[in-house]
Amino acid sequence: CSCGVIPLIDSMKRRTSLRVIITFVCAAPLLDPYVIFISYTVLGLKYTLIRIISSFVLAISAGWCVEGLSKLFHVNDWSEYGVCNASCDVVVENDPYVKNKKITRKLLPYILIGGLLSFAFAMLDTKTFLHNFDLNREPYASIILTLFGVPIYMCHGADVLFLKPFMQYTDLSIGSAMAFSLSSSAICVSSIVMLAKYLGKKMTTILTITLFVLIVLLSIFINLVA
């Protein structure tokens, strides 16, 4: 999930570039084989193919954009880490999994908040939700669903199950549906807090804003061509 891959940053950051790490952090939860399988069985081949392609595009674009923006705005969170070869020594206190254990304890409130938001969102009445937010209008719908998707904690295909009634019984566009899938899987409130510990607050802010903008643009493009 979007939280589970973050501890690997510590073991990667001294051996590869920032863009590769950001790409990995984004791609891992989006392209989980189980999620791909449940996407196909629940929402069909078209949604699955668009999700796979969109996930690749989003992850790679985010990596390049975040690296470029960090250089443009002179964000130095990353500069404290030198690059070494495979013989780097591992200090127990700096072991990523030891760090993750400590951080997870602090993250429990955020994970609970994200989980509660996800549960509340899943329990919404579809008709009422569509009526209140007018999700039939683009690109407004893509922006709203991305805003809802970013903070909530949905992993392992929960977004697919939530989207099924929307896509079956309403005229919600596939671009807007993809906006929710990408935003709710790639990042959440607990992963944002974890990323701030591993990447720094400035870098995490750049990543979050970049993902938001890229997801909205991707969903608009999908609606134009799908």
MIVEXSE-454845 format. One record per residue (C-alpha): x, y, z. Coordinates in nm, 4 decimals. Example, Ala and Ser with C-alpha at 12.3 -4.5 7.8 and 13.67 -1.06 7.14 Angstrom:
# residues 2
[node [1.2300,-0.4500,0.7800]]
[node [1.3670,-0.1060,0.7140]]
END
This chain:
# residues 226
[node [0.0000,0.0000,0.0000]]
[node [0.1025,0.3661,-0.0090]]
[node [0.2444,0.3416,0.3450]]
[node [0.4153,0.0030,0.3180]]
[node [0.6629,0.1076,0.0473]]
[node [0.7886,0.4207,0.2202]]
[node [1.0417,0.2537,0.4575]]
[node [1.2255,0.1266,0.1498]]
[node [1.3192,0.4875,0.0721]]
[node [1.5999,0.4720,0.3274]]
[node [1.7648,0.1761,0.1586]]
[node [1.7214,0.3267,-0.1889]]
[node [1.8024,0.6933,-0.1417]]
[node [2.1797,0.6442,-0.1254]]
[node [2.1891,0.4257,-0.4356]]
[node [1.9565,0.5817,-0.6922]]
[node [1.8057,0.9117,-0.8035]]
[node [1.5128,1.0925,-0.6476]]
[node [1.2951,1.0493,-0.9569]]
[node [1.3373,0.6704,-0.9486]]
[node [1.2380,0.6567,-0.5807]]
[node [0.9320,0.8783,-0.6317]]
[node [0.8297,0.6633,-0.9284]]
[node [0.8590,0.3493,-0.7159]]
[node [0.6678,0.4990,-0.4213]]
[node [0.3801,0.5951,-0.6541]]
[node [0.3778,0.2854,-0.8745]]
[node [0.3889,0.0169,-0.6042]]
[node [0.0393,0.0742,-0.4566]]
[node [-0.1150,0.1597,-0.7947]]
[node [0.0114,-0.1505,-0.9770]]
[node [-0.0367,-0.4068,-0.7022]]
[node [-0.1205,-0.7345,-0.8879]]
[node [-0.4188,-0.7948,-0.6585]]
[node [-0.5580,-0.4505,-0.7380]]
[node [-0.5181,-0.5169,-1.1105]]
[node [-0.6989,-0.8490,-1.0717]]
[node [-0.9899,-0.7043,-0.8732]]
[node [-1.0133,-0.4121,-1.1172]]
[node [-1.0621,-0.6541,-1.4029]]
[node [-1.3141,-0.8767,-1.2235]]
[node [-1.5234,-0.5885,-1.0841]]
[node [-1.5024,-0.3083,-1.3410]]
[node [-1.3906,-0.4843,-1.6573]]
[node [-1.1099,-0.4770,-1.9111]]
[node [-1.1432,-0.1130,-2.0237]]
[node [-1.1100,0.0276,-1.6721]]
[node [-0.8207,-0.2089,-1.5968]]
[node [-0.6199,-0.1167,-1.9069]]
[node [-0.6739,0.2552,-1.8472]]
[node [-0.5719,0.2136,-1.4838]]
[node [-0.2502,0.0302,-1.5739]]
[node [-0.1493,0.2860,-1.8375]]
[node [-0.2493,0.5805,-1.6159]]
[node [-0.0535,0.4385,-1.3228]]
[node [0.2637,0.4086,-1.5309]]
[node [0.2207,0.7592,-1.6710]]
[node [0.1443,0.9094,-1.3290]]
[node [0.4331,0.7388,-1.1481]]
[node [0.6972,0.8217,-1.4097]]
[node [0.5711,1.1784,-1.4581]]
[node [0.5613,1.2377,-1.0829]]
[node [0.9209,1.1199,-1.0499]]
[node [1.0505,1.3576,-1.3158]]
[node [0.8340,1.6498,-1.2019]]
[node [0.9233,1.6209,-0.8333]]
[node [1.2949,1.5980,-0.9106]]
[node [1.2726,1.8962,-1.1459]]
[node [1.0679,2.1071,-0.9035]]
[node [1.2976,2.0254,-0.6113]]
[node [1.5899,2.1623,-0.8147]]
[node [1.3887,2.4617,-0.9371]]
[node [1.2845,2.5642,-0.5843]]
[node [1.6169,2.4592,-0.4297]]
[node [1.4612,2.2130,-0.1902]]
[node [1.7510,2.0671,0.0052]]
[node [1.5719,1.7940,0.2011]]
[node [1.7317,1.5376,-0.0267]]
[node [2.0839,1.6804,-0.0340]]
[node [2.1818,1.5495,0.3096]]
[node [2.1949,1.1980,0.1679]]
[node [2.5133,1.1095,-0.0158]]
[node [2.5335,0.8437,-0.2831]]
[node [2.7389,0.5351,-0.2153]]
[node [2.7829,0.1928,-0.3668]]
[node [2.6427,-0.1434,-0.2621]]
[node [2.9007,-0.1729,0.0173]]
[node [2.7339,0.0950,0.2309]]
[node [2.7309,0.0022,0.5968]]
[node [2.3950,-0.0218,0.7708]]
[node [2.3643,0.1329,1.1145]]
[node [2.1037,-0.0430,1.3277]]
[node [1.9600,0.2841,1.4551]]
[node [1.9140,0.3978,1.0959]]
[node [1.7649,0.0737,0.9703]]
[node [1.4504,0.1673,0.7709]]
[node [1.2355,-0.0957,0.9424]]
[node [1.3444,0.0138,1.2904]]
[node [1.2582,0.3690,1.1917]]
[node [0.9294,0.2544,1.0440]]
[node [0.8315,0.0773,1.3648]]
[node [0.8852,0.3951,1.5640]]
[node [0.7096,0.6138,1.3101]]
[node [0.4142,0.3740,1.2812]]
[node [0.3410,0.4193,1.6495]]
[node [0.3170,0.7927,1.5965]]
[node [0.1132,0.7403,1.2801]]
[node [-0.1653,0.5330,1.4325]]
[node [-0.3942,0.8365,1.4868]]
[node [-0.3471,0.9426,1.1231]]
[node [-0.4085,0.5884,0.9963]]
[node [-0.7280,0.5741,1.2028]]
[node [-0.8401,0.9120,1.0689]]
[node [-0.7723,0.8018,0.7119]]
[node [-0.9526,0.4735,0.7722]]
[node [-1.2542,0.6489,0.9225]]
[node [-1.2654,0.8910,0.6292]]
[node [-1.2507,0.5944,0.3931]]
[node [-1.5300,0.4150,0.5798]]
[node [-1.7490,0.7258,0.5873]]
[node [-1.6866,0.7849,0.2169]]
[node [-1.7757,0.4246,0.1334]]
[node [-2.1018,0.4529,0.3302]]
[node [-2.2200,0.7587,0.1381]]
[node [-2.5468,0.7347,-0.0478]]
[node [-2.4494,0.7550,-0.4145]]
[node [-2.7501,0.9543,-0.5327]]
[node [-2.7204,1.2098,-0.2537]]
[node [-2.3483,1.2481,-0.3111]]
[node [-2.3910,1.3048,-0.6846]]
[node [-2.6746,1.5510,-0.6215]]
[node [-2.4759,1.7558,-0.3681]]
[node [-2.1545,1.7774,-0.5674]]
[node [-2.2841,1.7548,-0.9255]]
[node [-2.0244,1.4977,-1.0297]]
[node [-2.1659,1.4780,-1.3808]]
[node [-1.9896,1.8009,-1.4763]]
[node [-1.6283,1.7969,-1.6006]]
[node [-1.3584,1.8899,-1.5097]]
[node [-1.5240,1.9852,-1.1826]]
[node [-1.5916,1.6184,-1.1008]]
[node [-1.2282,1.5200,-1.1523]]
[node [-1.1081,1.7933,-0.9166]]
[node [-1.3626,1.7062,-0.6469]]
[node [-1.2926,1.3326,-0.6582]]
[node [-0.9171,1.3934,-0.6478]]
[node [-0.9634,1.6198,-0.3445]]
[node [-1.1632,1.3466,-0.1742]]
[node [-0.9197,1.0749,-0.2782]]
[node [-0.5918,1.2274,-0.1591]]
[node [-0.6512,1.2234,0.2201]]
[node [-0.8485,0.8995,0.2603]]
[node [-0.6906,0.5588,0.3168]]
[node [-0.8021,0.3111,0.0507]]
[node [-0.5765,0.0244,-0.0490]]
[node [-0.5934,-0.3267,-0.1971]]
[node [-0.8768,-0.2405,-0.4335]]
[node [-1.1179,-0.0725,-0.1901]]
[node [-1.1548,0.2150,-0.4358]]
[node [-1.2666,-0.0288,-0.7066]]
[node [-1.5455,-0.1677,-0.4898]]
[node [-1.6549,0.1835,-0.4010]]
[node [-1.6630,0.2922,-0.7666]]
[node [-1.8669,-0.0043,-0.8922]]
[node [-2.2166,0.1410,-0.8183]]
[node [-2.1054,0.4820,-0.9476]]
[node [-1.9970,0.3426,-1.2812]]
[node [-2.2863,0.0980,-1.3158]]
[node [-2.5795,0.3159,-1.2147]]
[node [-2.4688,0.6725,-1.2876]]
[node [-2.3090,0.8562,-1.5761]]
[node [-1.9871,0.9254,-1.3863]]
[node [-1.7114,0.9501,-1.6456]]
[node [-1.4258,0.7010,-1.6506]]
[node [-1.1810,0.9911,-1.6209]]
[node [-1.3361,1.1033,-1.2930]]
[node [-1.3468,0.7465,-1.1684]]
[node [-0.9772,0.7127,-1.2525]]
[node [-0.9046,1.0367,-1.0672]]
[node [-1.0491,0.8856,-0.7515]]
[node [-0.8698,0.5521,-0.7979]]
[node [-0.5301,0.7106,-0.8570]]
[node [-0.5542,0.9689,-0.5792]]
[node [-0.6917,0.7321,-0.3140]]
[node [-0.4311,0.4632,-0.3901]]
[node [-0.1136,0.6616,-0.4576]]
[node [-0.1188,0.8667,-0.1386]]
[node [-0.3185,0.9155,0.1814]]
[node [-0.3045,1.1137,0.5052]]
[node [-0.0882,0.8562,0.6845]]
[node [0.1557,0.8153,0.3934]]
[node [0.1904,1.1943,0.3715]]
[node [0.3008,1.2028,0.7349]]
[node [0.5443,0.9146,0.6760]]
[node [0.6850,1.0780,0.3626]]
[node [0.7472,1.3976,0.5592]]
[node [0.9715,1.1936,0.7911]]
[node [1.1651,1.0260,0.5105]]
[node [1.1706,1.2950,0.2400]]
[node [1.1199,1.6139,0.4378]]
[node [0.8165,1.8415,0.4577]]
[node [0.9032,2.0527,0.1528]]
[node [0.9624,1.7526,-0.0706]]
[node [0.6417,1.5887,0.0504]]
[node [0.4455,1.9062,-0.0204]]
[node [0.5873,1.9171,-0.3728]]
[node [0.5003,1.5500,-0.4257]]
[node [0.1426,1.5889,-0.2976]]
[node [0.0718,1.8954,-0.5119]]
[node [0.2371,1.7333,-0.8141]]
[node [0.0252,1.4195,-0.7789]]
[node [-0.2914,1.6272,-0.7455]]
[node [-0.2203,1.8298,-1.0598]]
[node [-0.1079,1.5290,-1.2655]]
[node [-0.4113,1.3211,-1.1640]]
[node [-0.6551,1.5976,-1.2593]]
[node [-0.4809,1.6482,-1.5954]]
[node [-0.4755,1.2722,-1.6593]]
[node [-0.8466,1.2369,-1.5835]]
[node [-0.9325,1.5241,-1.8174]]
[node [-0.7221,1.3651,-2.0921]]
[node [-0.8883,1.0252,-2.0359]]
[node [-1.2309,1.1807,-2.0728]]
[node [-1.1250,1.3366,-2.4032]]
[node [-0.9905,1.0160,-2.5598]]
[node [-1.1791,0.7308,-2.3863]]
END
